[in-house]
Amino acid sequence: MERTFLEILPLAIGAAISPTGLLFVMLILSGKDNSKKSALGFVLGSTLFLALLGLIIFFTAKPVVNSTNHPNITSSIIDIVLGILILAIVAKSVFFKKKPKTDDPKKKKRPYPIMGFLYMCINISTLIPFIAAVKIISMNKLAPWDGLAILLVTILITMSMIAFPVLITYAMPHESQKILGPVNGFMAKNGAKIGNIYFALMALYLIYHGVMGILKIV
């Protein structure tokens, strides 16, 4: 169990790095009418999507991969493909820079939990490492409850950056702006660069993980 957790930890941390999600939550918190509840709803909606996706992958990845002629090779190839996809995202971010879309959520009429759910549906930079991590959990030989426990921790780590402003606002309502102001400014300026560097390392980790899996078989 410990080995599996350490194996997926870099991916879970990478999935947590979501500057756009953080800025979006900060924008929600800047509102006046029930801003804390709205931000909490957004976070819960995002968490619900990850939980549903994680459970689907957890229970289906192993049977699907094992149904192929060479399950171990298939699993390793999936890691390599996901690593290449992450490198493609990094390349797109570096060479085709776009300002993150953080439209004013106060103009949205949809409920915030639904907005959070839909946001996570399209947050590819979070989904790819998250999917890779859950696939590894599913494929490793773990007791069902151990696997589910690691899955739960993976979800919590993945949501940590987006949830951080909300937790601080509830825990320290008067001092929260002193903490969140500098964090917001730093992430707005440097979040994309930090994300790209870590994503590149994470992609190489996944490719290495897949290549080593194939070499063990060969």
Order of alpha helices (4+ residues) and beta strands (2+ residues): alpha-alpha-alpha-alpha-alpha-alpha-alpha-alpha
